[in-house]
Amino acid sequence: MKAVILAGGLGTRLLPLTKKTPKPMLPLGKKPILEHLINWNKKNGVKSIVLCVSHLRKTIEDYFEDGKRFGVSIEYAISDKPLATAGQLKTAEEFIDNTFVCMYGDSMFDFSLRNMIKQHKAKRAFVTMSLNEYKTNLPYGVIDTSKTGKVLRWNEKPEIKVNVNMGCYVMEPKVFNLIPKNKPYGMDDVIKHAIVNKKLISSFITKKGFTDIGNKESYEKAYQEHIQKLGKNR
């Protein structure tokens, strides 16, 4: 099985940190985010990696080369312009001929990818999405009303619990048929398209966390959590 890691984004929300360094190469401790991701794949038995690269791609290619130094095999799918998530994935089509894993290159995961792959195969899904049980409290009092405007209930700062997309998928190769070539296209568009076409989109729900490193605040948080985790493991 292969893992496709989307590592071609511009990282504009992390400027100026990403002016000379691609977002997946920002350090977490002594290793870049992308190396942590590759190690997580290897730990889960996935040792063949396709990196979808674009922005500042030479930094990534020079660091990882063919992957032997990291105990994996690495191939590169290259685009010369931003293509959004699914558009980036499309560039890896020539490397894929079987069930594969796809993940965003700016997130850290902490769940059993092995179990997600097993579930995907057992359910014979077209796509399996990793979902995280996310809880938050609304900062307002929520008022329930009737159709006539009568106030029925007041819920002060209620807790909302939802399942959010973690950005890690197990997919069948025919998913590429739903993605236009050389055009920006989002993963949400692919999933919506698949649902309309009656494809089985399954979910793998985990309470174990993930870290989306999308902006400076989340990067700082991820960095601090990583340092704390290292301290606890010593």
Solvent accessible surface area in square Angstrom, and as a share of the most:
residue,aa,sasa,rsa
1,M,85,0.38
2,K,56,0.24
3,A,0,0.00
4,V,0,0.00
5,I,0,0.00
6,L,10,0.05
7,A,1,0.01
8,G,4,0.04
9,G,34,0.32
10,L,79,0.39
11,G,9,0.09
12,T,85,0.50
13,R,156,0.57
14,L,0,0.00
15,L,83,0.41
16,P,96,0.61
17,L,79,0.40
18,T,1,0.01
19,K,141,0.60
20,K,167,0.71
21,T,41,0.24
22,P,1,0.01
23,K,21,0.09
24,P,4,0.03
25,M,18,0.08
26,L,7,0.04
27,P,62,0.39
28,L,2,0.01
29,G,15,0.14
30,K,201,0.85
31,K,81,0.34
32,P,11,0.07
33,I,0,0.00
34,L,0,0.00
35,E,16,0.07
36,H,29,0.13
37,L,1,0.01
38,I,0,0.00
39,N,45,0.23
40,W,25,0.09
41,N,0,0.00
42,K,67,0.29
43,K,154,0.65
44,N,13,0.07
45,G,41,0.39
46,V,4,0.02
47,K,113,0.48
48,S,30,0.19
49,I,0,0.00
50,V,0,0.00
51,L,0,0.00
52,C,2,0.01
53,V,2,0.01
54,S,20,0.13
55,H,48,0.21
56,L,63,0.31
57,R,87,0.32
58,K,134,0.57
59,T,55,0.32
60,I,0,0.00
61,E,36,0.16
62,D,83,0.43
63,Y,70,0.26
64,F,2,0.01
65,E,105,0.47
66,D,72,0.37
67,G,0,0.00
68,K,161,0.68
69,R,162,0.59
70,F,18,0.08
71,G,43,0.42
72,V,10,0.06
73,S,59,0.38
74,I,11,0.06
75,E,59,0.27
76,Y,47,0.18
77,A,3,0.03
78,I,88,0.45
79,S,14,0.09
80,D,135,0.70
81,K,76,0.32
82,P,77,0.49
83,L,3,0.01
84,A,50,0.39
85,T,42,0.24
86,A,0,0.00
87,G,1,0.01
88,Q,19,0.09
89,L,0,0.00
90,K,28,0.12
91,T,36,0.21
92,A,0,0.00
93,E,66,0.30
94,E,148,0.66
95,F,45,0.19
96,I,18,0.09
97,D,129,0.67
98,N,103,0.53
99,T,14,0.08
100,F,1,0.00
101,V,0,0.00
102,C,0,0.00
103,M,0,0.00
104,Y,44,0.17
105,G,1,0.01
106,D,26,0.14
107,S,2,0.01
108,M,41,0.18
109,F,16,0.06
110,D,72,0.37
111,F,13,0.05
112,S,41,0.27
113,L,0,0.00
114,R,125,0.45
115,N,76,0.39
116,M,0,0.00
117,I,20,0.10
118,K,136,0.58
119,Q,45,0.20
120,H,2,0.01
121,K,116,0.49
122,A,85,0.66
123,K,109,0.46
124,R,215,0.79
125,A,3,0.02
126,F,20,0.08
127,V,0,0.00
128,T,0,0.00
129,M,33,0.15
130,S,0,0.00
131,L,27,0.13
132,N,14,0.07
133,E,47,0.21
134,Y,105,0.40
135,K,110,0.47
136,T,55,0.32
137,N,91,0.47
138,L,66,0.33
139,P,86,0.54
140,Y,154,0.59
141,G,30,0.29
142,V,49,0.28
143,I,72,0.36
144,D,42,0.22
145,T,77,0.45
146,S,38,0.25
147,K,214,0.91
148,T,126,0.73
149,G,50,0.48
150,K,135,0.57
151,V,91,0.53
152,L,86,0.43
153,R,139,0.51
154,W,175,0.61
155,N,57,0.29
156,E,98,0.44
157,K,105,0.44
158,P,31,0.19
159,E,105,0.47
160,I,62,0.32
161,K,121,0.51
162,V,68,0.39
163,N,77,0.39
164,V,45,0.26
165,N,68,0.35
166,M,3,0.02
167,G,1,0.01
168,C,0,0.00
169,Y,2,0.01
170,V,0,0.00
171,M,0,0.00
172,E,48,0.21
173,P,38,0.24
174,K,140,0.59
175,V,0,0.00
176,F,3,0.01
177,N,116,0.60
178,L,25,0.13
179,I,6,0.03
180,P,43,0.27
181,K,165,0.70
182,N,95,0.49
183,K,109,0.46
184,P,80,0.50
185,Y,46,0.17
186,G,16,0.15
187,M,5,0.02
188,D,82,0.42
189,D,55,0.28
190,V,0,0.00
191,I,15,0.08
192,K,120,0.51
193,H,72,0.32
194,A,0,0.00
195,I,99,0.50
196,V,115,0.66
197,N,68,0.35
198,K,183,0.77
199,K,82,0.35
200,L,90,0.45
201,I,37,0.19
202,S,10,0.07
203,S,45,0.29
204,F,30,0.13
205,I,90,0.46
206,T,15,0.09
207,K,160,0.68
208,K,115,0.49
209,G,41,0.40
210,F,52,0.22
211,T,31,0.18
212,D,73,0.38
213,I,0,0.00
214,G,3,0.03
215,N,51,0.26
216,K,91,0.39
217,E,130,0.58
218,S,25,0.16
219,Y,25,0.09
220,E,96,0.43
221,K,125,0.53
222,A,5,0.04
223,Y,67,0.26
224,Q,85,0.38
225,E,79,0.35
226,H,31,0.14
227,I,73,0.37
228,Q,111,0.49
229,K,118,0.50
230,L,69,0.34
231,G,42,0.40
232,K,169,0.72
233,N,109,0.56
234,R,232,0.85
